[in-house]
């Protein structure tokens, strides 16, 4: 039995299968997920698990080359925005209007749905080469 790291079988397998430049998203409980994009639904109740808990677990296991956030997070959720900037310090990033981020989401390999109930905590991550 695995005793540390991500224990969710579906999520662990998808993360292990990422290749360089593959994109995936960590999303809040309300983010619409396009048909055809695989969903790892971790949401249990509002706020469980949090975006931060999931992102910390994912970042502990995966290399990230680039990330994209909704422009709206800067004003609507500054505390979470600061957390993301700190957790991914030095990683290239950009911002898109939320509606555009939703369109780009359709190209993701998968989306991890959290129980997060705060505004705009959706992040598109691009896998880096780990060596």
C-alpha positions in Angstrom: 0.0 0.0 0.0 1.3 3.5 -0.9 1.9 5.5 2.3 2.6 9.0 1.1 1.9 11.4 -1.8 -1.3 11.4 -3.7 -3.4 8.3 -2.8 -6.3 8.9 -5.2 -5.7 6.2 -7.8 -7.2 8.1 -10.8 -5.2 11.3 -10.0 -1.9 9.5 -9.2 -2.2 7.7 -12.6 -3.0 10.8 -14.6 -0.1 12.8 -13.0 2.3 9.9 -13.6 1.2 9.9 -17.3 2.0 13.6 -17.9 4.6 14.4 -20.5 6.5 17.6 -21.1 4.1 20.4 -22.3 0.9 18.5 -21.3 -1.6 20.9 -19.7 -4.1 20.2 -16.9 -6.2 22.3 -14.6 -6.9 22.5 -10.9 -10.4 24.0 -10.6 -13.0 25.2 -8.1 -16.2 23.4 -7.5 -18.1 25.5 -10.0 -15.8 25.6 -13.0 -17.7 24.2 -16.0 -15.7 21.3 -17.5 -16.0 20.7 -21.2 -17.3 17.4 -22.6 -14.5 15.1 -23.4 -12.1 16.4 -20.8 -11.4 13.8 -18.1 -12.4 14.9 -14.6 -10.8 13.9 -11.3 -13.6 15.0 -9.0 -12.2 15.4 -5.5 -15.0 17.7 -4.2 -16.7 16.4 -1.1 -18.5 19.5 0.3 -18.1 23.2 -0.1 -14.5 23.9 0.9 -13.4 20.3 1.1 -10.7 19.8 -0.2 -9.5 23.3 -0.6 -7.7 24.5 -3.7 -4.5 25.0 -1.7 -4.5 21.5 -0.3 -4.9 20.0 -3.8 -2.3 22.3 -5.4 0.2 21.6 -2.6 -0.2 17.9 -3.2 0.1 18.2 -7.0 3.2 20.5 -6.8 4.9 18.1 -4.4 4.8 15.5 -7.2 4.9 17.4 -10.5 7.3 19.8 -12.3 5.6 22.9 -13.7 6.9 24.9 -16.6 4.2 27.5 -16.9 0.8 28.4 -15.5 -2.1 30.5 -16.5 -4.7 32.3 -14.3 -7.8 34.3 -14.8 -7.1 38.0 -14.8 -10.0 38.4 -12.3 -8.1 36.6 -9.5 -5.9 39.7 -8.9 -8.9 41.8 -7.6 -11.4 39.1 -6.6 -9.1 36.8 -4.7 -5.8 38.5 -3.8 -4.9 36.2 -1.0 -5.1 33.1 -3.1 -3.3 35.0 -5.9 -0.4 35.7 -3.5 -0.3 32.0 -2.5 -0.1 30.9 -6.1 2.7 33.4 -6.9 4.6 32.2 -3.9 4.1 28.5 -4.6 5.2 28.9 -8.2 7.8 31.6 -7.7 10.1 31.8 -10.7 7.7 29.9 -13.0 6.6 31.7 -16.2 3.0 32.6 -16.2 0.3 34.7 -17.8 -3.3 35.8 -17.4 -6.4 35.5 -19.5 -9.9 36.8 -19.0 -11.9 34.1 -17.2 -14.1 33.3 -20.2 -11.0 32.7 -22.3 -9.5 30.5 -19.6 -12.7 28.4 -19.8 -12.2 28.0 -23.6 -8.5 27.0 -23.2 -9.6 24.4 -20.6 -11.0 22.3 -23.5 -7.4 21.5 -24.5 -6.4 20.1 -21.1 -5.6 16.4 -20.6 -7.7 16.5 -17.4 -9.2 18.8 -14.8 -8.9 18.3 -11.0 -12.1 19.5 -9.4 -11.7 20.7 -5.8 -14.3 21.7 -3.3 -13.1 25.3 -3.4 -15.8 28.0 -3.0 -13.8 31.2 -3.6 -13.7 33.4 -6.7 -11.4 32.4 -9.7 -9.2 29.8 -8.1 -8.6 28.0 -11.4 -5.1 27.4 -12.7 -3.9 25.9 -16.0 -0.6 24.1 -15.4 1.8 23.1 -18.1 4.1 20.1 -17.2 7.8 20.7 -17.3 10.5 18.1 -18.0 11.6 16.8 -14.7 15.2 16.3 -15.7 
